[in-house]
């Protein structure tokens, strides 16, 4: 019995889900730690009103990039099929087709951001429309990065993805501190996000050079119709789920006072610690399950393992928020006026924990092309 248990533990540790999740967790943990250090710096360097503006701009970036997350899932699902079958010409064809499409879309998105900057700034109660321009540029770069990141994920290059996460986070911390300290305040905080997006974007090409140099034949056809049929329900389901953690900050910024919006931005920041711990699991599980599904191999055990790994930190962190809310607020936000959030922290933690669990279920069903989940989200 003891031998069987030891062997089971060894198999679990050596599984692709654990190793891949470990890489992304380490990268995500380092990145999240750096991000929180940066947020701690901003909370202490900006006024609650200024931090409220930064929080809503950050939430707007998240909201605008939600479709990118769904399209990542689409690209990964079809790229995994080609790599699993060693159809490199089709993979290269898909890569270039997607990159050209995202390049055009990114350009149009930036132009649209410039056009709507004035009314959008009015809705968000922001007095500088050029913040919206910079946000539009950041989002455009993010969409361009989606293709590279999706193909890296399809190739199970989790170690390299982890290094990109760390590089982007260090870039944000370094440039953010420098820009804010020289007096740029909100400009510095948002400018740091720009550098954290553009640097990993260029570094993302390196592992894909073999694909970029791949000989492309005009006879190779990418199943556009099949991709669209999968992409539509996938985008709807991911959009519906992820919007739960981004639209709240935007609505709060519009309907409540700038001071209250700043406090809520702090609450959202602490609550999402739970999701930072669980998010890498779904990113790793998706291509692994998709690959096994394509090859006809068993895949349910990967889902059960991923669900277990997510439940543990979610329960522990949420419990800590209920029992020691003041410690969490003092650590992450520096206490002060943010201590008014104590009654709400535990409940918000429950919300984020449930969000993480739902995200795993959604990733699992989409990875095996069960798009009916769109009707339930």
Buried (B, 14 or more C-beta within 10 A) or exposed (E): EEEEEEEEEEEBEEBBBBBBBBBBBBBBBBBBBBBBBBBBBBBEBBEBEBBBBBBBBBBBBBBBBBBBBBBBBBBBBBBBBBBBEEBBBBBBBBBBBBBEEBBEBBEEBBEEBBEBBEEBBEEBBBEEBEBBBBBBBBBBBBBBBBBBBBBBBBBBBBBBBBBBBBBBBBBBBBBBBEBBEEEBBBBBBBBBBBBBBBBBBEBBEEBBEEBEEBEBEEEBEBEEEEBEEBBBBBBBBBBBBBBBBBBBBBBBBEEBEBEBBBBBBBBBBBBBBBBBBBBBBBBBBBBBBBBBBBEEEEBEBBBEBBBEBBBEBBEEBBEBBEEBBEEBBBEBBBEEEBEEBEEBBBEBBBBBBBBBBBBBBBBBBBBBBEBEBBEEB
